[in-house]
Amino acid sequence: MSGESPVEVANGDRCSVIAGVHAGKSGLVQDRKLSRTGHVTITVLQEGGARFKTLARNVRKSA
């Protein structure tokens, strides 16, 4: 993510994970929350129905 400005993702946005454990996966943002530690977390729903949680800073908004 060097040189990229962070783009906020909202519930209902399509996104691609570009960093972290789930890198390479994509799906629909479902549950955007601010954690107690101040990090924005999201739940991503994949096409097959599988869900996973990740940090919003690890995703990029898709078209």
CNS distance restraints for C-alpha pairs under 8 A (distance, minus, plus):
assign (resid   6 and name CA) (resid  57 and name CA) 7.02 0.50 0.50
assign (resid   7 and name CA) (resid  60 and name CA) 7.00 0.50 0.50
assign (resid   7 and name CA) (resid  61 and name CA) 7.09 0.50 0.50
assign (resid   8 and name CA) (resid  56 and name CA) 7.78 0.50 0.50
assign (resid   8 and name CA) (resid  61 and name CA) 7.91 0.50 0.50
assign (resid   9 and name CA) (resid  13 and name CA) 6.34 0.50 0.50
assign (resid   9 and name CA) (resid  15 and name CA) 7.77 0.50 0.50
assign (resid   9 and name CA) (resid  29 and name CA) 7.54 0.50 0.50
assign (resid   9 and name CA) (resid  56 and name CA) 7.19 0.50 0.50
assign (resid   9 and name CA) (resid  60 and name CA) 7.75 0.50 0.50
assign (resid   9 and name CA) (resid  61 and name CA) 6.31 0.50 0.50
assign (resid  10 and name CA) (resid  29 and name CA) 6.74 0.50 0.50
assign (resid  10 and name CA) (resid  32 and name CA) 6.70 0.50 0.50
assign (resid  11 and name CA) (resid  28 and name CA) 7.82 0.50 0.50
assign (resid  11 and name CA) (resid  29 and name CA) 5.05 0.50 0.50
assign (resid  11 and name CA) (resid  30 and name CA) 5.02 0.50 0.50
assign (resid  11 and name CA) (resid  31 and name CA) 6.15 0.50 0.50
assign (resid  11 and name CA) (resid  32 and name CA) 6.23 0.50 0.50
assign (resid  12 and name CA) (resid  28 and name CA) 5.96 0.50 0.50
assign (resid  12 and name CA) (resid  29 and name CA) 5.28 0.50 0.50
assign (resid  12 and name CA) (resid  30 and name CA) 6.05 0.50 0.50
assign (resid  13 and name CA) (resid  28 and name CA) 5.74 0.50 0.50
assign (resid  13 and name CA) (resid  29 and name CA) 5.45 0.50 0.50
assign (resid  13 and name CA) (resid  61 and name CA) 6.96 0.50 0.50
assign (resid  13 and name CA) (resid  62 and name CA) 7.65 0.50 0.50
assign (resid  14 and name CA) (resid  26 and name CA) 7.49 0.50 0.50
assign (resid  14 and name CA) (resid  27 and name CA) 5.67 0.50 0.50
assign (resid  14 and name CA) (resid  28 and name CA) 4.60 0.50 0.50
assign (resid  14 and name CA) (resid  29 and name CA) 6.30 0.50 0.50
assign (resid  14 and name CA) (resid  61 and name CA) 6.08 0.50 0.50
assign (resid  14 and name CA) (resid  62 and name CA) 5.24 0.50 0.50
assign (resid  14 and name CA) (resid  63 and name CA) 6.89 0.50 0.50
assign (resid  15 and name CA) (resid  26 and name CA) 5.62 0.50 0.50
assign (resid  15 and name CA) (resid  27 and name CA) 5.66 0.50 0.50
assign (resid  15 and name CA) (resid  28 and name CA) 6.18 0.50 0.50
assign (resid  15 and name CA) (resid  29 and name CA) 6.84 0.50 0.50
assign (resid  15 and name CA) (resid  59 and name CA) 6.28 0.50 0.50
assign (resid  15 and name CA) (resid  60 and name CA) 5.52 0.50 0.50
assign (resid  15 and name CA) (resid  61 and name CA) 4.43 0.50 0.50
assign (resid  15 and name CA) (resid  62 and name CA) 4.75 0.50 0.50
assign (resid  16 and name CA) (resid  23 and name CA) 7.95 0.50 0.50
assign (resid  16 and name CA) (resid  24 and name CA) 6.81 0.50 0.50
assign (resid  16 and name CA) (resid  25 and name CA) 5.99 0.50 0.50
assign (resid  16 and name CA) (resid  26 and name CA) 4.20 0.50 0.50
assign (resid  16 and name CA) (resid  27 and name CA) 6.66 0.50 0.50
assign (resid  16 and name CA) (resid  59 and name CA) 5.52 0.50 0.50
assign (resid  16 and name CA) (resid  60 and name CA) 5.34 0.50 0.50
assign (resid  16 and name CA) (resid  61 and name CA) 6.45 0.50 0.50
assign (resid  16 and name CA) (resid  62 and name CA) 6.27 0.50 0.50
assign (resid  17 and name CA) (resid  22 and name CA) 6.38 0.50 0.50
assign (resid  17 and name CA) (resid  23 and name CA) 4.89 0.50 0.50
assign (resid  17 and name CA) (resid  24 and name CA) 5.61 0.50 0.50
assign (resid  17 and name CA) (resid  25 and name CA) 5.51 0.50 0.50
assign (resid  17 and name CA) (resid  26 and name CA) 5.91 0.50 0.50
assign (resid  17 and name CA) (resid  58 and name CA) 5.82 0.50 0.50
assign (resid  17 and name CA) (resid  59 and name CA) 4.26 0.50 0.50
assign (resid  17 and name CA) (resid  60 and name CA) 6.31 0.50 0.50
assign (resid  18 and name CA) (resid  22 and name CA) 7.97 0.50 0.50
assign (resid  18 and name CA) (resid  23 and name CA) 4.91 0.50 0.50
assign (resid  18 and name CA) (resid  24 and name CA) 6.13 0.50 0.50
assign (resid  18 and name CA) (resid  58 and name CA) 5.70 0.50 0.50
assign (resid  18 and name CA) (resid  59 and name CA) 5.50 0.50 0.50
assign (resid  18 and name CA) (resid  60 and name CA) 6.73 0.50 0.50
assign (resid  19 and name CA) (resid  23 and name CA) 4.82 0.50 0.50
assign (resid  19 and name CA) (resid  24 and name CA) 7.92 0.50 0.50
assign (resid  19 and name CA) (resid  58 and name CA) 4.92 0.50 0.50
assign (resid  19 and name CA) (resid  59 and name CA) 7.06 0.50 0.50
assign (resid  20 and name CA) (resid  54 and name CA) 7.99 0.50 0.50
assign (resid  20 and name CA) (resid  58 and name CA) 6.46 0.50 0.50
assign (resid  22 and name CA) (resid  54 and name CA) 7.65 0.50 0.50
assign (resid  25 and name CA) (resid  46 and name CA) 7.92 0.50 0.50
assign (resid  26 and name CA) (resid  44 and name CA) 7.52 0.50 0.50
assign (resid  26 and name CA) (resid  46 and name CA) 6.35 0.50 0.50
assign (resid  27 and name CA) (resid  44 and name CA) 5.68 0.50 0.50
assign (resid  27 and name CA) (resid  45 and name CA) 5.26 0.50 0.50
assign (resid  27 and name CA) (resid  46 and name CA) 4.41 0.50 0.50
assign (resid  27 and name CA) (resid  47 and name CA) 6.46 0.50 0.50
assign (resid  28 and name CA) (resid  44 and name CA) 5.39 0.50 0.50
assign (resid  28 and name CA) (resid  45 and name CA) 5.08 0.50 0.50
assign (resid  28 and name CA) (resid  46 and name CA) 6.53 0.50 0.50
assign (resid  29 and name CA) (resid  42 and name CA) 6.50 0.50 0.50
assign (resid  29 and name CA) (resid  43 and name CA) 5.93 0.50 0.50
assign (resid  29 and name CA) (resid  44 and name CA) 4.77 0.50 0.50
assign (resid  29 and name CA) (resid  45 and name CA) 6.49 0.50 0.50
assign (resid  30 and name CA) (resid  42 and name CA) 6.85 0.50 0.50
assign (resid  30 and name CA) (resid  43 and name CA) 5.41 0.50 0.50
assign (resid  30 and name CA) (resid  44 and name CA) 5.94 0.50 0.50
assign (resid  30 and name CA) (resid  45 and name CA) 6.70 0.50 0.50
assign (resid  31 and name CA) (resid  41 and name CA) 7.88 0.50 0.50
assign (resid  31 and name CA) (resid  42 and name CA) 5.21 0.50 0.50
assign (resid  31 and name CA) (resid  43 and name CA) 5.07 0.50 0.50
assign (resid  31 and name CA) (resid  44 and name CA) 7.67 0.50 0.50
assign (resid  32 and name CA) (resid  40 and name CA) 6.90 0.50 0.50
assign (resid  32 and name CA) (resid  41 and name CA) 5.78 0.50 0.50
assign (resid  32 and name CA) (resid  42 and name CA) 4.44 0.50 0.50
assign (resid  32 and name CA) (resid  43 and name CA) 6.83 0.50 0.50
assign (resid  33 and name CA) (resid  40 and name CA) 5.64 0.50 0.50
assign (resid  33 and name CA) (resid  41 and name CA) 5.36 0.50 0.50
assign (resid  33 and name CA) (resid  42 and name CA) 6.37 0.50 0.50
assign (resid  34 and name CA) (resid  38 and name CA) 5.97 0.50 0.50
assign (resid  34 and name CA) (resid  39 and name CA) 5.74 0.50 0.50
assign (resid  34 and name CA) (resid  40 and name CA) 4.52 0.50 0.50
assign (resid  34 and name CA) (resid  41 and name CA) 6.25 0.50 0.50
assign (resid  35 and name CA) (resid  39 and name CA) 5.37 0.50 0.50
assign (resid  35 and name CA) (resid  40 and name CA) 6.16 0.50 0.50
assign (resid  35 and name CA) (resid  41 and name CA) 6.82 0.50 0.50
assign (resid  39 and name CA) (resid  55 and name CA) 7.19 0.50 0.50
assign (resid  40 and name CA) (resid  55 and name CA) 5.99 0.50 0.50
assign (resid  40 and name CA) (resid  56 and name CA) 5.54 0.50 0.50
assign (resid  40 and name CA) (resid  57 and name CA) 7.57 0.50 0.50
assign (resid  41 and name CA) (resid  53 and name CA) 6.99 0.50 0.50
assign (resid  41 and name CA) (resid  54 and name CA) 5.81 0.50 0.50
assign (resid  41 and name CA) (resid  55 and name CA) 4.47 0.50 0.50
assign (resid  41 and name CA) (resid  56 and name CA) 5.39 0.50 0.50
assign (resid  42 and name CA) (resid  53 and name CA) 5.67 0.50 0.50
assign (resid  42 and name CA) (resid  54 and name CA) 5.66 0.50 0.50
assign (resid  42 and name CA) (resid  55 and name CA) 6.11 0.50 0.50
assign (resid  42 and name CA) (resid  56 and name CA) 5.94 0.50 0.50
assign (resid  43 and name CA) (resid  51 and name CA) 6.59 0.50 0.50
assign (resid  43 and name CA) (resid  52 and name CA) 5.59 0.50 0.50
assign (resid  43 and name CA) (resid  53 and name CA) 4.37 0.50 0.50
assign (resid  43 and name CA) (resid  54 and name CA) 6.51 0.50 0.50
assign (resid  44 and name CA) (resid  51 and name CA) 5.51 0.50 0.50
assign (resid  44 and name CA) (resid  52 and name CA) 5.48 0.50 0.50
assign (resid  44 and name CA) (resid  53 and name CA) 6.21 0.50 0.50
assign (resid  44 and name CA) (resid  54 and name CA) 7.64 0.50 0.50
assign (resid  45 and name CA) (resid  49 and name CA) 6.15 0.50 0.50
assign (resid  45 and name CA) (resid  50 and name CA) 5.93 0.50 0.50
assign (resid  45 and name CA) (resid  51 and name CA) 4.60 0.50 0.50
assign (resid  45 and name CA) (resid  52 and name CA) 6.94 0.50 0.50
assign (resid  46 and name CA) (resid  50 and name CA) 5.34 0.50 0.50
assign (resid  46 and name CA) (resid  51 and name CA) 6.14 0.50 0.50
assign (resid  54 and name CA) (resid  58 and name CA) 7.15 0.50 0.50
assign (resid  55 and name CA) (resid  59 and name CA) 7.45 0.50 0.50
